[in-house]
Amino acid sequence: LTLHLETDQWGDETSWEVKHVGGGKQLQGNGYSGETVYNKEYCLQPSPGGECEFTIKDSYGDGICCGQYGDGSYEVKLNDEQVASGGQFGFSETTKFPCVGSNTEAPVASPIESPISSPTESPVASPSGFVRISRFEVKQKIRDNGKLKTKLKFAVKTAEGERATGSVIKVQIDFGDIMVEVDECTVREIGRCTVRLPAYHPDDYGAVLVSVNDISSTHGAYDPNLNKEVDECPLFSSQCVKYPIN
């Protein structure tokens, strides 16, 4: 079985698995980077019932294509014959396909595996080291009741441009003059972390503002003046401390 997968900007939300229909899981994958092309080959054992199913999932529920977060896609082939493909779905999409054996000895399934990200070494902190927010995005979905489901996504890098794994971002969210939420997230090996806001109705607050109070990191001190710029202003710096999200 071969898999061609092109992720959208948030590849860490994507996972997949292959199961025998009526049986157990045979193959799976997750832990992908954003906007990356993967071509993988796996050994799939024939199903006793003659049928398998491929399921691809997106943890946020917006698939991997097609919108402001990229144009991802996937294609699955068994013995060079396409059995599943797509990219536009919600939380998941499942395709069944025949996977019967032949008169020859059935291949032995390889162990379930997840693609292993390239190892990222954590640079040793030095007096001149610093960390900065290299990327910030807001993803929002409107529920049927009109409330917004919001994710704040951060990417943090070191002075050398490496992923600042293990750094802790301390975030403050001001819901108008009514409520203040304080949260934090830890940067994972992919160099990113996510803060999920409680669902809220936009009409309940005059404005919702995001600010970053600090980043604790062994890679160096946080320098907001080096953050990604929006309208020529470094995000969350003294010049533009708060970022409006609606």
Disulfide bonds with the S-S distance in Angstrom:
Cys52-Cys99 1.97
Cys65-Cys66 1.73
Cys185-Cys193 2.10
Cys233-Cys240 2.01
